[in-house]
Amino acid sequence: MEREQKRTEVAQLKGTFTTAKSAVVLGFKGLTVVKDTSFRKSIRESHAQYRVSKNTLLKLAVKESQFESLSEHFKGATAVATTENDVVALAKAVNNFLKDNPAANLKGAILDGKAVSMAEFKQIAELPSRDVLIGKLLYLMMYPISGIAVALEAIRKQKEDVAPAAE
């Protein structure tokens, strides 16, 4: 890789790390192209990014960023997955990949600005998706309203039943 290509790669990586809220560092050996392609697809579906780059370039890119502590994990075959949005979706995609590929391992992760252990990472990956949580929240918000509507309807019917009898 010539010097200009390296500068361009570092600039692109810096841009990725600047806008990202979360980053996961993965190690892999002997990963097949099919499995790597499948993982890249699941990462894209979770609205995240996935990059494989040289460790020295990754170290330069995270310097003086919130992800600088991840540089200690840039050894051997390294890939980085980042997201600006849904941390849970990224964690789910990475966790599913790790389950299906024993050749891959989680080296380190910073999710929403906080370094997390493997156990914490798995807990986050097992959370319901953002859409499911929003659906549950909406249900809980609507439940009292529907309960009031049912009670009001029962009162109205009771009054209608009582009103003809009073005549």
N, C-alpha and C positions, 0 to 999 in steps of 0.2 A: 504494500500500500504506500503510495507516494505521499509526501508531506501535505500537499493540497487536499488530497482525499481525506487524510487524517483530520485536518482542520475542519473540513466540511462535516465529517462524521461527529466530531466533538461538539460542533455548533448545533447540529441536529439533536444530539443527545441532551445537551444543556437545555435546549428548548423544551424537550419532552419532560425533563426533570423540573423545570421551572413551573410548568403548568400542572404537573401531576400533584394529586393529593396523597397518593399511595403508590408504593413500589414494592415489588416482590422479586428477590434474586433467587434464581434456580440454577442448580447444577445438573448436568446430564452427561452421560457417556453412552455411546452405542444406541442412540435414539434413531429409529428409522425415519425416513422421509415421510412416510404415510402418517406415522404418529405425530410428527412435528407439524405437518400440514393440518391434521385434525385439531391439534392444540391451538394453532394459530387461528383457525376458524372459530373455535369456542371463545377465544380471547376477544376476537372482533365482535362476536355476538353479545359479549358482556360490555361492549363499548369501551374496551381497553386497548392498549398497544403492547406489542411484544417485539423485543429486539435482541439479537445476538450480536455481540461486538467484542472487540479485544478488551481485555481487562485494563490495560493501561489507558485506553481511551475512555472507558467507563469511569475510572478513577478521576481523570481530568474533568469529566462532565459533571460529577457530583460534588466536586470541590466547592466549598462555601455554599452548599445548598442544604436543605433540611434532610437530604438523603446521604450526606457525607459519611455517616457512621456505617453505611452499607459497604463502603469501599474495602473493608477488611474481608468481605466475602467474595471479592472479585479475584478468584483463584481458580485455575482449571477451566473446564468448559462452562461458560457462564451465559445465562440469558436473563433479561430483565423484563418484567411485565409491569406496566404502569396504568393508572387510571386517574382521570380528572373527576369522575362521577361516583358511580356505584361501587363502593368498596366490597360489599357482600357479593355482588355478581363476579367481581374479579377473584375473590377468595374461593368462591364455589368452582369457578372454571379451573383455577390452579389446583385446588384440592382434588377435583375429579381426575385431573391429569396425573397427579402424583399417585392416586390409588391405582390407576390403570398402567402406570409405567414405573416399575421398581428401579429402573436405571436413572430416574430423575429424583432430585431431592431439593427440599427447601433449604436454602442457605441463610436467608434472612428476610425480614419484611418490616416495612414501616407503613402502617395503615392509619390514615387520617392524622399523620404527623407523630404517631407513637410507635416505637419499636415494639414488636410483639413476638412472643415465643411461639414455638410450633403448636403447643397446646391451645394458646389463645387464638392462633390462626385457624385451627380446626373448629373452635367454638364459633368464630365469626362465619366460617364457611357453612356451618350447619344452621345458621339463622334463616328464617324465611326470606324470600326475595323482597325487594322494595315494594313491588306491586302487590304482593300478598299482604304485607304489613299495612299498606295504604288501604286495601280492601277491608281488612279487619278493623282498622281505625274508623273508616266510614260506616261500617256496620254498627260499631259501638256508639257512634255519634247519632245514627238514625234510630237505633233501638228505643231510646227514651221517647222520641217523637212518635214512633209507631205505637208505643204503649199508651201514650196520651190519646192518640187518635182512636184506638180501640176503646179506651175508657169513655171518651166523649160519645162515641157511637152507642155504647151500652147505656149511657145516661139518657141520650136522645130516645132510644127505643123504649126505655123504661117510662119516660115521660109520655110518649105516644100511647103506650099501653094503659097508663094511669088516666090520661086525659079523656078517652072515650068512656071509661067506666064512671067518671065523675059526671057525665052528662046525663 
